[in-house]
Amino acid sequence: MNWTQIFLKLFGVTELFGISLGFWIAMGVCLLVVVGMNLVFWGMKPADQTKRQGK
């Protein structure tokens, strides 16, 4: 399966704003990773103060 050919048949182009489709896919993956990490880390509750101080 060739993604370039599929995209070409669907939309008629293989570039967006003069930049290759592979670049935009990579940027999209990076964006998903960053958003996912933010959702996970912002959703965590802080550790208990007594556990951090070793008491």
C-alpha positions as CSV (number, residue, x, y, z in Angstrom):
1,M,0.0,0.0,0.0
2,N,1.5,3.3,-1.1
3,W,0.2,6.2,1.0
4,T,1.4,8.8,-1.6
5,Q,-0.8,7.2,-4.3
6,I,-3.8,7.0,-2.0
7,F,-3.4,10.7,-1.0
8,L,-2.9,11.6,-4.6
9,K,-6.1,9.9,-5.7
10,L,-8.1,11.4,-2.8
11,F,-6.9,15.0,-3.0
12,G,-4.9,15.3,-6.3
13,V,-1.7,16.6,-4.7
14,T,1.1,15.3,-2.6
15,E,2.2,18.6,-1.1
16,L,0.6,21.1,1.2
17,F,1.8,24.7,1.3
18,G,4.8,23.6,-0.8
19,I,6.0,21.1,1.8
20,S,6.0,17.3,1.4
21,L,3.2,15.1,2.9
22,G,5.7,13.2,5.0
23,F,6.7,16.3,6.8
24,W,3.1,17.1,7.8
25,I,2.5,13.5,8.9
26,A,5.6,13.7,11.1
27,M,4.5,17.0,12.5
28,G,1.1,15.5,13.3
29,V,2.6,12.6,15.1
30,C,4.8,14.9,17.2
31,L,1.7,17.0,18.0
32,L,-0.2,13.9,19.1
33,V,2.6,12.8,21.3
34,V,3.0,16.3,22.9
35,V,-0.8,16.6,23.6
36,G,-0.9,13.0,24.9
37,M,2.0,13.7,27.3
38,N,0.4,16.9,28.5
39,L,-2.9,15.1,29.2
40,V,-1.2,12.4,31.2
41,F,1.1,14.6,33.2
42,W,-1.5,17.4,33.9
43,G,-3.9,14.7,35.0
44,M,-1.5,13.3,37.7
45,K,-2.1,14.2,41.3
46,P,0.9,15.5,43.2
47,A,2.7,13.1,45.5
48,D,2.1,13.4,49.2
49,Q,4.5,15.8,51.0
50,T,5.2,13.4,53.8
51,K,6.4,10.7,51.4
52,R,8.8,13.2,49.7
53,Q,10.4,14.2,53.0
54,G,10.9,10.6,54.2
55,K,8.7,10.9,57.3
